[in-house]
Amino acid sequence: MNPAAPPHAAWNYTAPWWLPGGHAQTIWASLFSHAGPYQDQAAVQYRRTRWDTPDGDFIDLDWLTHPNAVAAAAERPLLVLFHGLEGNSGGHYAQAFARTAQTSGMDFVVPHFRGCSGEINRAPRAYHSGDYVEIAWVLERLRQAHTGPLYAVGISLGGNALLRWAQESGHAARATAAAVCAACAPLDLTACGLHISQGFNHLVYGRRFLRTMKPKALQKWDQFPGLFDRAALLRARTVRDFDEVFTAPLHGFDGALDYWSRASAKPHLASLRLPTLVVHACNDPFIPRDSLPALSDITPDVQLWQPAQGGHVGFPSGAPPGHLGFLPQQVLRWFQSLA
């Protein structure tokens, strides 16, 4: 693959005139968007399964099966979506990918990171941006049950974790997944963590994340009193504060900066050995433009697409009310082109 070129001509993305700028494209996608050119349809109705984990915990997976499939379930193409920070299968991008997978003849599944499926998990841990061991366990179990092509896409935090799995797996990753895509992933966690912890980004995005992260952390403290410094958590005012007192110590890191440094996928992009698409909008308000990967960071197995517009997990399309069909349509088209 040629990393300097877009995957195909259809990726010449132009943002709609009525959503100018990265903030508008991000906020509209998160709060006001439709899942795709399917506005007349109700929300996706998933089938949920629960897997017990090796450490005595559980994860929930939400499935959408192609309604008119001819091939047996184990033989059909399967798209696996790893969600972002505080995301779930009901999020705007998950719904858009689910609808697009269904219309493309693929089955679809969202494995929830621990504590993100609506029920607090059992273990004294949560999830984090470098959780590649969890990704490995999920993908290996899916591979064991599935003989058809398996594709994985990670959104934001899930994209960084997915790439860390592929990096750690090296050539062996090809035995599990046919290809992977990371969309709007914070591959330089230090740059992105500092960026979202200050100024306008903190006021608009950071505080919104904290509104769900802190109550869930307090639930974890109620399960395991003394697990972390509760008073420090209550004082946390930024994402950096939260990672310093909760995410880092719970997952074996020595503070937020150590966590961000060791969990970042960007320094390891050259170790990827399976077809990989890395998508970033240059106006993504979560991700500083100068932190985006360059051609010097990657191998021929990796393809970069960095359009000027799109926001964070946005890429809105169409006249008002618009829709989010563009990104999943192009990602799935890229996956299918590899076959």
Secondary structure, 3 states (H helix, E strand, C coil): CCCCCCCCHHHCCCCCCCCCCHHHHHHHHHHCCCCCCCCCCCCCCCEEEEEECCCCCEEEEEEECCCCCCCCHHHCCEEEEECCCCCCCCCHHHHHHHHHHHHCCCEEEEECCCCCCCCCCCCCCCCCCCCHHHHHHHHHHHHHHCCCCEEEEEECHHHHHHHHHHHHHHHHHHHCCCEEEEECCCCCHHHHHHHHCCHHHHHHHHHHHHHHHHHHHHHHHHHCCCCCCHHHHHHCCCHHHHHHHHHHHHCCCCCHHHHHHHHCCHHHHHHCCCCEEEECCCCCCCCCHHHCCCHHHCCCCEEEECCCCCCCCCCCECCCCCECCHHHHHHHHHHHHHC
